[in-house]
């Protein structure tokens, strides 16, 4: 089926926070029609159509249990799969959100951190798989990829999981390659509950990428109200020869830390909007490299940093962001804290050139357009819309 395109002209719209830029150029918004087999340009390291290839099974599922069965059947048959999730678990999400919202004394009414972790586990699946949330669907379960390849996850709304004591990530990528995480909404509660296990655990991560994982793209996601956003590597020994990850056109709002916490490897972060970081942002550690390009930062603590890694910080190259010098910190309400082994980008200077040759083409739009218009195309229910700026 030919690709359908619709071009809007939008009135200038100040996205989130201040300062607004009402004079920013009007963007073009591209709205994709049905996903085609050729839809493999992720704007990042991933180059996969997932299961949307000839011979694929096409199934729908309204429950987690049905999804588990459909994935198992496709794996047994050796077939690619496009699986559309149609369930709605808003009630469960709302209940857990309420039960984990802290009062003035940091007490939460009824925490669920020891509850079972509900997950769709995709293990050793390499035939091609697309998980696609139907508009209006929502999930109170996570999706974990283990030693799998060629997987796309799109348009999934996942919120406030129970089972943090059991590592209840919303999305987890372990020893998997060629993965595209696109146009999802991921959220929990950005507070701590007194008495939670290990001293800092309320919810686990929105997106953790670990072990021997390569060629990952994380794009156009709306990630909000989350305490731990994501790891790139789970420990100082989890370097895996260097993961290659692209984060682009993601909206981060009211989040605490780990955007991501990077251990080794190479990350390219472009055209993201960071609005409301309450502890720390892009944390480049364990001799990792980050290319941080044409992003918008505002209302943030320690948005680009290396911390908790004395003597082994990584490096960042800063290109074309809205923040160019120390004078911009006050303009965009950016603050910094320090400590032993900490290194902050408080003067907005690069520490080393990004050494990796990128394997994909992309357009890095002006951060002013990202600020003004990104929020209307990220997340679920947008028909995979993408941002195009003059």
N, C-alpha and C positions, 0 to 999 in steps of 0.2 A: 504494500500500500504506500503510495507516495507520502512523503512528509508534509504535514500541514503546518503552515506558519501563520501567525497572527502578530502584527506589529501594532503596538499601542503607542500613543503619545500621552504621557502622564503629566499631570501638573506636578510642579516641583514639590517634593514632599520631604520634610525633615524627618529622618528615620528615628533615631533614638538619642535622647540626651542632647547636650549642647556642646559647642556652638552649632546651630543649624546653618545650612548653606542654601537658602532659597534661590540664590542666583545660579545654582549649578546647572549645567546643560541638561536638557531633557534626554533620557535614555531611550533606546529601543529595547523592548522586551520580547524575546523570542519564546513562544509557547509551543512546545513539541506536541505533535500528534502521537499516534500509537508508536511505541518504541520499535524501531526496525532492527533487523539483524545486523545492519551496518553501523548501528549506534554504538561505536566503540571509542569515540574520542572523548575521553574523560577529562581532558585538560590537565592530565597529570600522568604519573608513572603507569597506572593501570591501562591495559589495552584489551578489554574483554567485552563481549556482548552478553556474558553470563549464559543463561540457558536459551536466549532468544536466537536460536540457530536452527537450520533445517532439521526436521525429525524430532523436535522437542515435544515432550508432553506439555499440555496446557491444562492446569487444574486450578480449582479454587478451594479454599478451606476457611471455615468459619471459627475453628477452634485450634488451640495449640496442638491438641491430640491429633486432629485431622492433618495438620501440617507435618507432624512427625511421621505419620503413616505415608503421606505422599512423597516425602523425601526418601524414606526407606524403600518405597516401591520403585522410584526412579533409579536409585542407586543399584538395586538388585537387577533391574532391567538394563543397566548401562546406558540410560537415556538422559539427554539434557532435559531440564525442567524449568518451566515458567509457572510459578506458584503465586496466585493472588490471594492475599489474606483479606477476608471480609468481616472478621469479628469486631466487636466493640466491647472494650473492657474499661470504659470511662469510670464506671462505678467503683471498680477495684482500685483504680489509680487515685480517685478522689479520696477514698477511705484511707489509703496508706499515706497519701500526702497530708491529710489532716492528722493522722496518728503520729507523724514524724515532724510536725511543726512545733518548734520549741516555744515555751513561754518565756517570760522575762528572767526566769531562773535557770534556763537552759534545760528544763525538763520537757520531755515529749510524752503525750498522753498514753500511747500504746505502741511502742516501737516493735517493728517486725524483723529485727536483724537476725534472729535465730530461726525464722520461718523457712520452709523449703524454698529453694531457688527454682523457679519455673524457667525452663530454657528450651529453645529449639536448637539442639546440638547437631551440627552438620560436620560429619567426620569422614575424612578420606573420600570426599566427593570431588571428582575432577572431570565430570562429563559436561559441565556447564549448568549453572543454576542462577535463576533470577527470583528473588523474593520481592514482591510488589504489593504494597498495601493499597487497598481500594480507598478511594476518597471517603472519609467519614469513619474509617476503621481506627482502632486503637488497641494497643497490646500492653499487658502487664506482665510480659515475659521477655527474656533476653534471647539473643541469637548469638551462638558461639560457633566459630569456624576453626576446625582442627585438622591440620594437614589436608587442606582442601585448596582447590584452584579454580579460577574463572567463575567467580561469584559476584553478583550484583545485588545490592540491597537498596531498595528505593521506596519512597513515599510511606515509610513506616513511622507511625507515632507510637513511641515507647516511653512509658512514664513510671516513675516511683516504684521500683521493684522492691519486693521483700527479699530477705535472705542475704543481706550484706555480709554476714559472718561466713557465708558459703561462697563468697566471691561473685556476687550477683551483678555482673556487668550487663549493661544494656546491649552492647555489641562487643564481642571479643574476637580477635584474629590471632590465632596461635599457629605458627609454622605453616602459614598459608600464603599464597602468592596470586597476583593478578586479581585484586579485590577492589571493587568500586562501591563506596558507601555514599549515596547521593540522595538529596532532597528528603531527608528524614527529620523528624522532630524528636529530640531526646531531652528529658527533663526529670528532675527529682525535687529536692528541697535543699536550698543552700543554707543549712544551719547544722549545728552539732547537737546531739542529744546526750545529756549527762549520763555517764555510766555505759556508754557504748563500748563494744569490744575494741581492744588494742589502742584506745585513747583517741582515735581520729576517724572512726568508721561510723558513718550514718548510712550512706549509700556507697556502693562501689561505683565504678567508672561508667561514663557514657560510652567511650570508645577506647578500649585497650588493644594495642598492637604489640605483639611480643614474639620472642623466640625467632625462629628462622622464617620470617615473613618478608616478602619483597614485592615491589611494584604495587603500591597501594595508593589509591586516590580517595580523599575524603572531601566532598564538595557539596555546596548549597544546602547544608544542614542548619537547622535552627536548634541551638544547644543553649538551654537556659536553666536557671535555678538549680544548679548542680554544684556539689562541693568538690568532687574529683572528676575532672572532665576526661583526661586520658593519659595513658602511658604510651611511650615508645620505648619499650624495654622494661622489664619488671625488676631488674637488679643490676648491680655493677658488673656482673658476669654475663648478663643477657645482652650481648652485643651482636651476635649472629653474623659477623662479617660485614655488618652495615645494612640496615634496612633503608629502602628508598620510599619515601612517603611524600605525597603532595597534599596540602590542605589549601583549598581555595574556595572563595565565595561562601564561607561559613559565617553565621552570625552567632556571636557569643555574648550573652547578656545575663547579668547577675550570676556570675560563676566565681568559684573560690580560687582554683588553682589547676595546674597541669593542662596547658593549652598548646602543645602537650608538655609533659616532662620527658625530655629526649635523652636517651642514653646511646651514644655512638650514632653512626649512620649519617644519613643526609635527609634533611627535610626542606621542602620548598613551600613557603607560606605566602600566598599572594591574594590580594583583593578580599581579605577577611575584614570583618567589622568586630572590634573588641570594645564593648560598652558595658562597664560595670564589672571589673575584676577586683575581688575583695581581698586577695592575698598575693598571688603571683601568676604570671602568664606563661609566656614561652620560656621554658626553663631548659637551657642547652647544657647538657652534662656529658661526662665520660667521653671527651674528645669528639663529640658530634659536631656536625656542621649544619647551620641553618641559613638559608637564603630567605630573607624577610622583605617582601617586595610589595609596594603600593597598597599597604593596609591602612586602616583607620583605627587609631587608638584614642580612647577618651574615658574619663572617669575610672581610672585604673590604678591599682597598686602594682608596682614592679612588673610592668608588662613584658619586658624582655630582660632576662636575667640568667645567671647561673648561681644556684644556691644548694646547700646541703651536699657539696661535692668539692671540698677543699683540695686544692692542688691538681684537680683534673677537669677543669671546666672545658666546655666546648667553645666554639667560635660562631660568630654571626656576621653576615654581610647584610647591611641595611641599604635598601634601594627605594627611593621614591615614596616613602611613607608620609603621612601628614605631619609627623613629628620629625624635625630635622636638626634641632639643637636643644640645649638645656632650657632656652627661653620658652620653648613650646610646652614644657611641663606644666607651667601655670595656666597657659592658654587652654589646654585640654584637660585640666584637672588630673594630672598624673603625679603620683607621689612614690617615694622610694624608701625602703628600709634596708639596713645592711646587717652584717655580722661576719664572724670568721669564715673565710672561704667563699664569701659572696662576691659576685661581680655583677654590676648592673649596667644597663645601657642608658644611664641617666643623662649622658651628653649626646646620645644618639649618633655615636660613631661606630663604624664597623671595627671588628677585632681581627678579621682575616677574610680574604676573598673566598667565596664558595668554590671548591675545587672540582666539583662533579659536572660533567657535560650533560645537560638535560636531554632526555631521549624523546621529547614531545614538543609540539608547538603550542603556544598559548598567547593570549593577549592580556597584558596587565593594564587594566583600566585605571584612570585617575582615582585616587582615594576619595576625592570630593564626590564623585558619582557613586562610589561604594557607600559612602556615608548617607547620601540622600535617597538612594533607591534600592539598595540590596534587599532590605527587609520585605519588599513586596514580592520577591521571587524565591526566597529560601523556604525550606520546610515542605510540609505536606499540603496537598490540595491545590498545588500550583501548576499541575499538568507538566511538571518538569521544566518550568520556565527558566530561562537563563538571561543574564544581564548583558546588554550591549550598550555601550556609551559612545557618544560622538568622539 
